[in-house]
Amino acid sequence: MIAKSEKAQGNSYVILANSAFYHDWQRVMSAWIGDKKTDGAFLYSKGSNGYMNLGATYEGYTYGGNSIIVKIERSLDVEFPTREYALMLDLTADASTGKPAIAYFTFKGGDFIHNYINGVGGSTGLASGEVSSPIAARKLINWGYAGVGVFNPYRSVILMSEENRDSFWV
């Protein structure tokens, strides 16, 4: 990713991962930090009840002046249920224009739309007139149009394990 980025340091990367990749990331980071022979205080704490809480969640990593954030994207679980899969994107803004690496788009006024389905009794519960449901209730439906644009898709990497492999990390 650094080779694809405009600069060698100060970059922000995100890894959007399916659950299998994310859990493997947790396992690898836990083993890595344990191998560094740290004092371990980050792995446990004493609760107010006197019991010991164990464990850690590794959601980011900084290396060589660049930061990596790892997030679960559950839609990747649907597409890749039997392998570790992740998308690594460079979130660093363009150096010359300041344009963001990723942006959200929608139709004007189409980002958040409200619709109602009136049942028997209408919107007040006591009104007469046309209904869309035989149930004496009103249903609110919120929806909208949205899209995401990645302005420089060449500054990204797809990470994928082999089918039915025990671990992504070699």
Secondary structure, DSSP 8 states (H G I E B T S, - for coil): -TTTSSSSSS-EEEEEE-HHHHHHHHHHHHHHHHHTT---GGGEEE-TTS-EEE-----EEEETTEEEEEEE-THHHHH-TTS-EEEEEE----TTT---SEEEE--TT-SSEEEEEE-TTTTTSS--S--S-SSS-EEEEEE---EEEES-TTSEEEEE--TT-S-S--
